């Protein structure tokens, strides 16, 4: 490629220099209340230059990929590296940057571009129309969001990584109203992105969801509020993914542990000593893995954005904290093991420590067995609200749909089920972990962090789980 040739020709005599070239495009089909919204298409291309030299580090991004544009970015990155040499939080001569060669492509069976736009619009239009089953349904919509991204990471010392991602994020939602009461049921959109093509719609049974959502939203209108009390909670996988994300993923980001986020997105209750001293994060049933290599998850890749090779590692094993989520720079700063999770939201942002595929390994319990183990509790599905303090410790979550569990049986539907807790205490009360039949492969495109802000894609595969002694309450 011309850009690569130009970079290699211009590379300066520094300790380390890299170019990260990103090309992305997206297409969004959205049908609301049976009306097709304007189809959104987007294209974005640019490059980030990173330089470390004499202990300092600097970077500069540009959308001008001409020789003049690249030269200007290289000069600016080098200037920043010189300026930071005496005042960086780490001597970057100590950071051994990766130099790998390799490539990765999403596995795609039915490419987005092989199906006419009119046919994809018809899929969304048809599913949207099936949501309107009752006059009390006041809003309904269907979404198909396609993303394609190509990235090349080139280092001046011979490293080259090429990665090509294709992603589909489908969604359905339905809202019902009666008097002053408004309730919602949804599927995907926020939490159901995967790598792959249109075959994903078959995998998730997209065309079978509308009748179920419409029936459940009408049930919620007449349902009583969730009861209040301390009891067991059975969280479906579509709520577990957010529980993992907020009370495990964010607290264990190593740059956050080192204090980098405190002025913006908050700190964490986790300390370096917890990582060194085998902190008990949860019960012995808690096994969390970091696995960017896993099949069709939203954040699957072969190398992170610093070029570090991705591999599956345990973050928490049998409830004991093993390591944090930190890339090569944070690992060097902290003197602690980490993961290949240095990631950026695009060509105009530097990589920071981010979750990728952070998964709860399945257990042995069937859904029926988990229900049968509960004398007094609530089954909760899909997040609708969340709040967590600035140390990522105390949290409060609300769900769209609930059912009472009494004497081992699912009973009446309840609306606005909510629960709260403290991260480690909550996970130490993990009582049952569902088997593979309860696992869902989920992921959000909207994980925010960093200043200036970065929004990255994160995957979570998780089974349903039972937690004991949980503070439960109903929304008003």
C-alpha positions as CSV (number, residue, x, y, z in Angstrom):
1,X,0.0,0.0,0.0
2,X,1.2,3.5,-0.8
3,X,0.6,4.8,2.8
4,X,2.7,1.9,4.2
5,X,5.5,2.6,1.7
6,X,5.5,6.3,2.5
7,X,5.6,5.6,6.3
8,X,8.6,3.2,6.0
9,X,10.4,5.7,3.8
10,X,9.8,8.6,6.3
11,X,10.3,6.7,9.6
12,X,12.5,8.7,11.9
13,X,15.6,7.5,13.8
14,X,13.8,7.0,17.2
15,X,13.5,4.2,19.7
16,X,10.0,3.1,18.4
17,X,7.6,4.4,15.7
18,X,4.3,2.9,14.5
19,X,1.5,3.7,12.1
20,X,-2.0,2.5,12.8
21,X,-4.2,3.0,9.7
22,X,-7.9,2.5,10.1
23,X,-10.6,2.5,7.5
24,X,-14.2,2.0,8.6
25,X,-17.7,2.2,7.1
26,X,-21.2,1.6,8.5
27,X,-24.8,1.3,7.3
28,X,-27.8,1.7,9.6
29,X,-31.3,0.6,8.7
30,X,-33.9,1.8,11.1
31,X,-37.7,1.3,10.8
32,X,-39.8,3.1,13.5
33,X,-43.5,2.8,13.7
34,X,-43.4,1.1,10.3
35,X,-41.7,4.1,8.7
36,X,-38.3,3.7,7.2
37,X,-35.9,6.3,8.7
38,X,-33.2,7.8,6.5
39,X,-30.6,5.1,5.8
40,X,-27.4,6.2,7.4
41,X,-24.1,5.4,5.7
42,X,-20.7,6.5,6.9
43,X,-17.0,6.2,5.8
44,X,-14.0,7.2,7.9
45,X,-10.3,6.8,7.2
46,X,-7.2,8.1,9.0
47,X,-3.9,7.2,10.7
48,X,-2.3,7.5,14.1
49,X,1.5,7.9,14.4
50,X,3.0,6.9,17.7
51,X,6.7,7.6,18.7
52,X,8.7,6.8,21.8
53,X,12.2,8.3,22.1
54,X,14.6,9.0,24.8
55,X,12.0,8.0,27.5
56,X,9.2,10.1,26.1
57,X,6.1,9.2,24.1
58,X,4.1,11.3,21.6
59,X,1.3,10.6,19.1
60,X,-0.5,12.5,16.3
61,X,-3.4,11.6,14.1
62,X,-4.2,12.7,10.6
63,X,-6.8,12.1,7.9
64,X,-4.4,13.5,5.3
65,X,-2.7,10.4,4.1
66,X,-0.6,12.2,1.5
67,X,3.2,12.2,2.0
68,X,2.9,15.8,3.4
69,X,0.1,14.8,5.8
70,X,2.1,11.8,7.1
71,X,5.3,13.8,7.4
72,X,3.5,16.5,9.5
73,X,2.0,13.8,11.8
74,X,5.4,12.2,12.3
75,X,7.0,15.5,13.1
76,X,4.2,16.4,15.6
77,X,4.4,13.0,17.3
78,X,8.1,13.3,17.6
79,X,7.8,16.8,19.1
80,X,5.4,15.5,21.7
81,X,7.8,12.6,22.5
82,X,10.6,15.1,23.1
83,X,8.4,17.3,25.3
84,X,7.2,14.4,27.4
85,X,10.6,12.8,27.9
86,X,11.2,14.5,31.2
87,X,7.7,14.4,32.6
88,X,6.1,11.1,31.6
89,X,4.6,8.8,34.3
90,X,7.0,6.1,33.0
91,X,10.3,6.0,31.2
92,X,9.2,4.6,27.8
93,X,12.6,3.1,27.2
94,X,11.5,0.5,29.7
95,X,8.4,-0.4,27.6
96,X,9.2,-3.2,25.1
97,X,6.7,-2.6,22.3
98,X,5.4,-5.7,20.4
99,X,6.7,-6.5,16.9
100,X,4.4,-9.2,15.5
101,X,3.3,-10.1,12.0
102,X,-0.1,-11.6,11.4
103,X,-3.7,-11.1,10.3
104,X,-7.2,-11.7,11.3
105,X,-10.6,-11.7,9.5
106,X,-14.1,-12.1,11.0
107,X,-15.7,-15.3,10.0
108,X,-18.6,-14.4,7.7
109,X,-21.0,-16.8,6.1
110,X,-23.5,-14.3,4.4
111,X,-21.8,-11.0,3.7
112,X,-23.9,-7.9,4.1
113,X,-23.0,-6.6,0.7
114,X,-24.3,-9.7,-1.1
115,X,-27.9,-8.9,-0.2
116,X,-29.6,-5.9,-1.9
117,X,-30.4,-2.9,0.3
118,X,-34.1,-3.3,-0.5
119,X,-34.1,-6.8,0.9
120,X,-32.4,-5.8,4.1
121,X,-34.9,-2.9,4.5
122,X,-37.7,-5.4,4.0
123,X,-36.4,-7.6,6.9
124,X,-36.4,-4.6,9.3
125,X,-39.8,-3.4,8.0
126,X,-41.4,-6.8,8.3
127,X,-40.2,-7.4,11.9
128,X,-41.2,-3.8,12.9
129,X,-44.7,-4.4,11.7
130,X,-45.1,-7.6,13.7
131,X,-44.5,-5.6,16.9
132,X,-47.7,-3.6,16.7
133,X,-50.2,-6.1,18.1
134,X,-52.3,-3.9,20.5
135,X,-53.6,-0.4,20.6
136,X,-51.7,0.1,23.9
137,X,-48.4,-0.3,22.0
138,X,-47.3,3.3,21.3
139,X,-43.8,2.9,19.9
140,X,-42.0,0.1,18.1
141,X,-38.9,-0.2,16.0
142,X,-36.4,-2.5,14.3
143,X,-32.7,-2.0,13.7
144,X,-30.0,-3.5,11.5
145,X,-26.6,-1.8,12.0
146,X,-23.6,-3.0,9.9
147,X,-20.0,-2.1,10.6
148,X,-16.9,-3.0,8.6
149,X,-13.4,-2.0,9.8
150,X,-10.0,-2.6,8.4
151,X,-6.9,-1.8,10.4
152,X,-3.2,-2.1,9.6
153,X,-0.6,-1.6,12.4
154,X,2.9,-1.1,11.0
155,X,6.0,-0.7,13.1
156,X,9.2,0.8,11.8
157,X,11.2,-2.2,13.0
158,X,9.3,-4.7,10.8
159,X,6.0,-5.5,12.6
160,X,2.8,-5.7,10.5
161,X,-0.6,-6.7,11.7
162,X,-3.7,-6.6,9.4
163,X,-7.2,-7.1,10.8
164,X,-10.6,-7.0,9.1
165,X,-13.8,-6.9,11.1
166,X,-17.4,-7.3,9.9
167,X,-20.1,-6.7,12.6
168,X,-23.9,-6.8,12.8
169,X,-25.9,-5.2,15.6
170,X,-29.6,-6.1,15.2
171,X,-32.4,-4.8,17.5
172,X,-36.1,-4.7,18.2
173,X,-38.0,-2.7,20.8
174,X,-41.6,-2.1,21.8
175,X,-43.2,0.4,24.2
176,X,-46.6,0.2,25.7
177,X,-48.7,2.8,27.6
178,X,-51.8,2.8,29.7
179,X,-52.7,6.0,31.6
180,X,-49.6,7.1,33.5
181,X,-47.8,3.7,33.1
182,X,-45.2,3.2,30.4
183,X,-43.2,0.0,30.0
184,X,-40.7,-1.3,27.4
185,X,-39.4,-4.6,26.1
186,X,-36.4,-4.9,23.8
187,X,-34.1,-7.3,22.1
188,X,-30.6,-6.4,21.0
189,X,-29.6,-3.0,19.8
190,X,-27.6,-2.2,22.9
191,X,-26.4,-5.6,23.9
192,X,-26.5,-8.0,21.0
193,X,-23.7,-7.2,18.6
194,X,-21.5,-10.0,17.0
195,X,-18.9,-10.4,14.4
196,X,-20.2,-12.0,11.2
197,X,-22.7,-11.5,8.5
198,X,-26.5,-11.8,8.0
199,X,-26.3,-15.4,9.3
200,X,-26.4,-13.8,12.7
201,X,-30.1,-13.1,12.3
202,X,-30.7,-16.9,12.1
203,X,-28.4,-17.6,15.0
204,X,-30.3,-15.3,17.3
205,X,-33.7,-16.2,15.9
206,X,-34.4,-12.5,15.0
207,X,-37.6,-13.2,13.2
208,X,-39.1,-15.1,16.2
209,X,-38.7,-12.3,18.8
210,X,-41.4,-9.8,17.9
211,X,-44.5,-11.8,19.1
212,X,-42.7,-12.6,22.4
213,X,-41.7,-9.0,23.0
214,X,-45.2,-7.7,22.3
215,X,-46.9,-10.2,24.6
216,X,-44.5,-9.4,27.4
217,X,-44.8,-5.7,27.2
218,X,-48.6,-6.0,27.5
219,X,-48.1,-8.3,30.5
220,X,-46.0,-5.7,32.1
221,X,-48.7,-3.0,31.9
222,X,-50.9,-5.1,34.2
223,X,-48.2,-6.5,36.4
224,X,-47.5,-5.4,40.0
225,X,-44.3,-3.7,40.9
226,X,-41.4,-6.0,42.0
227,X,-41.5,-6.7,45.7
228,X,-38.9,-5.2,48.1
229,X,-36.7,-7.3,50.4
230,X,-33.6,-9.3,50.7
231,X,-33.8,-12.5,48.6
232,X,-32.3,-14.6,45.8
233,X,-32.0,-13.2,42.3
234,X,-31.8,-15.2,39.1
235,X,-30.2,-12.9,36.5
236,X,-30.7,-13.9,32.8
237,X,-27.7,-13.7,30.6
238,X,-29.0,-10.4,29.1
239,X,-28.6,-8.8,32.5
240,X,-25.5,-10.7,33.5
241,X,-23.5,-9.2,30.7
242,X,-23.9,-5.7,32.2
243,X,-23.2,-7.0,35.7
244,X,-19.9,-8.3,34.4
245,X,-19.1,-5.2,32.5
246,X,-19.7,-2.7,35.3
247,X,-18.6,-4.6,38.4
248,X,-15.7,-6.7,37.0
249,X,-14.5,-5.2,33.7
250,X,-14.2,-1.5,34.6
251,X,-12.8,-2.0,38.1
252,X,-10.1,-4.2,36.7
253,X,-8.8,-1.9,34.0
254,X,-5.1,-1.5,35.0
255,X,-4.8,2.2,33.9
256,X,-7.8,3.0,36.2
257,X,-6.1,1.1,39.0
258,X,-3.0,3.2,38.4
259,X,-5.2,6.4,38.7
260,X,-5.5,7.5,35.1
261,X,-9.3,7.9,35.0
262,X,-10.0,9.5,38.4
263,X,-10.6,13.0,36.9
264,X,-13.1,11.8,34.4
265,X,-14.7,8.4,34.7
266,X,-13.7,7.6,38.3
267,X,-11.4,5.3,40.1
268,X,-11.8,1.7,41.3
269,X,-11.9,-0.1,44.6
270,X,-9.3,-2.5,43.3
271,X,-5.7,-1.8,44.3
272,X,-2.3,-3.2,43.1
273,X,-2.0,-5.1,46.4
274,X,-5.2,-7.0,45.7
275,X,-3.6,-8.2,42.5
276,X,-0.5,-9.3,44.3
277,X,-2.2,-10.9,47.3
278,X,-4.8,-13.2,45.7
279,X,-7.9,-11.1,46.5
280,X,-11.1,-13.1,46.8
281,X,-13.3,-11.3,44.3
282,X,-16.2,-13.7,44.3
283,X,-17.4,-17.2,45.3
284,X,-15.5,-20.3,44.1
285,X,-18.1,-20.5,41.2
286,X,-16.8,-17.3,39.7
287,X,-14.5,-17.9,36.7
288,X,-13.9,-14.8,34.4
289,X,-11.8,-15.1,31.3
290,X,-10.4,-12.5,28.9
291,X,-10.7,-14.0,25.5
292,X,-10.4,-11.8,22.3
293,X,-9.8,-15.0,20.3
294,X,-13.3,-16.5,20.8
295,X,-15.2,-17.0,17.5
296,X,-18.0,-14.5,16.7
297,X,-17.9,-12.2,19.7
298,X,-18.1,-8.5,19.2
299,X,-14.6,-7.7,20.4
300,X,-12.7,-10.6,18.9
301,X,-9.2,-9.9,17.4
302,X,-5.8,-11.5,17.0
303,X,-3.7,-8.5,18.2
304,X,-4.5,-5.4,20.2
305,X,-3.9,-1.9,19.0
306,X,-0.4,-1.9,20.3
307,X,0.3,-5.1,18.3
308,X,0.3,-7.4,21.4
309,X,-0.9,-11.0,20.5
310,X,-4.2,-11.8,22.0
311,X,-4.8,-15.0,24.1
312,X,-7.3,-16.4,26.5
313,X,-6.3,-15.9,30.1
314,X,-8.2,-16.1,33.4
315,X,-8.8,-12.8,35.1
316,X,-10.6,-14.4,38.1
317,X,-10.3,-18.2,38.8
318,X,-12.4,-19.9,41.4
319,X,-13.2,-16.5,42.8
320,X,-9.6,-15.4,43.2
321,X,-8.3,-12.4,41.3
322,X,-5.5,-13.4,38.9
323,X,-4.6,-10.3,36.9
324,X,-5.9,-7.0,35.7
325,X,-6.9,-5.7,32.2
326,X,-3.8,-3.9,31.2
327,X,-1.8,-3.6,28.0
328,X,1.9,-3.5,27.6
329,X,2.4,0.1,28.9
330,X,0.3,-0.4,32.0
331,X,1.9,-3.8,32.7
332,X,5.4,-2.1,32.6
333,X,4.2,0.8,34.9
334,X,2.6,-1.5,37.4
335,X,5.0,-4.4,37.3
336,X,2.0,-6.7,37.0
337,X,0.7,-9.2,34.4
338,X,-2.0,-8.0,32.1
339,X,-3.7,-8.8,28.8
340,X,-3.7,-7.8,25.2
341,X,-6.3,-5.1,25.6
342,X,-4.8,-1.8,24.6
343,X,-7.6,-0.5,22.3
344,X,-8.6,2.7,20.6
345,X,-12.0,3.7,19.2
346,X,-10.6,4.8,15.9
347,X,-7.6,6.3,14.1
348,X,-7.8,9.6,16.0
349,X,-7.6,8.2,19.5
350,X,-4.6,6.6,21.3
351,X,-5.0,3.1,22.7
352,X,-6.0,2.7,26.4
353,X,-6.7,-0.3,28.6
354,X,-10.2,-1.5,27.6
355,X,-12.3,-4.6,28.0
356,X,-12.5,-6.9,25.0
357,X,-14.4,-10.2,25.3
358,X,-14.7,-10.6,29.1
359,X,-16.7,-13.8,29.8
360,X,-18.1,-15.7,32.7
361,X,-17.3,-19.4,32.1
362,X,-20.4,-21.6,32.3
363,X,-21.2,-23.9,35.2
364,X,-23.3,-27.0,35.6
365,X,-26.8,-25.9,36.5
366,X,-29.8,-25.9,34.1
367,X,-32.2,-23.0,34.1
368,X,-34.9,-25.3,35.7
369,X,-32.4,-26.4,38.4
370,X,-31.6,-22.8,39.2
371,X,-35.3,-21.8,39.5
372,X,-35.9,-24.9,41.6
373,X,-33.1,-23.9,44.1
374,X,-34.9,-20.7,45.0
375,X,-37.5,-20.5,47.8
376,X,-38.0,-16.7,47.5
377,X,-36.6,-14.6,44.8
378,X,-37.0,-12.8,41.4
379,X,-36.0,-13.7,37.9
380,X,-34.8,-10.6,36.0
381,X,-34.3,-10.0,32.3
382,X,-32.5,-7.3,30.3
383,X,-31.1,-4.1,31.7
384,X,-33.1,-0.8,31.5
385,X,-31.1,1.4,33.9
386,X,-27.8,1.3,35.7
387,X,-25.8,3.4,38.2
388,X,-22.4,2.7,39.8
389,X,-20.3,4.9,42.1
390,X,-17.1,6.5,41.0
391,X,-15.0,3.7,42.5
392,X,-16.9,1.1,40.6
393,X,-18.0,-0.5,43.8
394,X,-21.6,0.2,44.9
395,X,-24.2,-0.3,42.1
396,X,-27.9,-0.2,41.4
397,X,-29.5,-1.8,38.3
398,X,-33.0,-2.0,37.0
399,X,-34.4,-4.5,34.5
400,X,-37.2,-4.5,32.0
401,X,-39.0,-7.8,33.0
402,X,-39.2,-9.9,36.1
403,X,-41.0,-12.9,37.5
404,X,-41.4,-14.0,41.1
405,X,-39.9,-17.3,42.1
406,X,-41.6,-19.0,45.1
407,X,-40.8,-22.4,46.4
408,X,-38.8,-23.3,43.3
409,X,-41.4,-22.2,40.7
410,X,-41.7,-19.3,38.4
411,X,-44.8,-17.3,39.3
412,X,-46.4,-14.0,38.3
413,X,-44.8,-11.3,36.1
414,X,-43.5,-8.2,38.0
415,X,-42.5,-4.9,36.5
416,X,-39.6,-2.6,37.1
417,X,-37.5,-5.2,39.1
418,X,-34.3,-3.5,40.5
419,X,-31.5,-4.7,42.7
420,X,-28.4,-3.1,44.4
421,X,-25.2,-4.2,46.0
422,X,-21.5,-3.9,46.5
423,X,-19.3,-5.5,43.8
424,X,-17.2,-8.0,45.8
425,X,-19.9,-8.8,48.3
426,X,-22.4,-9.4,45.5
427,X,-20.0,-11.8,43.6
428,X,-19.1,-13.6,46.8
429,X,-22.8,-14.5,47.1
430,X,-22.8,-16.2,43.6
431,X,-24.7,-19.4,44.4
432,X,-25.4,-21.0,41.0
433,X,-23.8,-20.6,37.5
434,X,-25.9,-21.8,34.6
435,X,-24.7,-24.4,32.1
436,X,-24.0,-23.9,28.4
437,X,-27.7,-24.0,27.5
438,X,-28.2,-20.7,29.4
439,X,-25.2,-18.9,27.8
440,X,-25.8,-16.0,25.5
441,X,-23.1,-14.3,23.3
442,X,-23.7,-10.6,23.9
443,X,-21.8,-7.4,23.5
444,X,-22.2,-3.6,23.6
445,X,-21.0,-1.1,21.0
446,X,-21.2,1.7,23.6
447,X,-18.5,1.3,26.2
448,X,-17.3,4.8,27.1
449,X,-14.0,5.8,28.7
450,X,-11.1,8.1,28.4
451,X,-10.6,11.8,27.9
452,X,-11.2,12.8,25.1
453,X,-13.9,10.2,25.2
454,X,-13.6,6.9,23.4
455,X,-16.5,4.5,22.7
456,X,-15.4,1.0,21.9
457,X,-17.1,-2.4,21.3
458,X,-17.0,-4.9,24.1
459,X,-18.1,-8.6,24.1
460,X,-19.5,-10.6,27.0
461,X,-20.6,-14.3,26.8
462,X,-22.3,-15.4,30.0
463,X,-24.7,-17.9,31.4
464,X,-27.6,-17.0,33.7
465,X,-26.7,-16.9,37.4
466,X,-28.2,-17.0,40.9
467,X,-27.1,-14.6,43.6
468,X,-28.1,-14.8,47.3
469,X,-29.0,-12.2,49.9
470,X,-29.6,-9.4,47.3
471,X,-31.4,-6.1,48.1
472,X,-34.3,-6.2,45.7
473,X,-36.9,-3.4,45.1
474,X,-39.4,-2.2,42.6
475,X,-39.3,1.0,40.6
476,X,-42.2,3.4,40.8
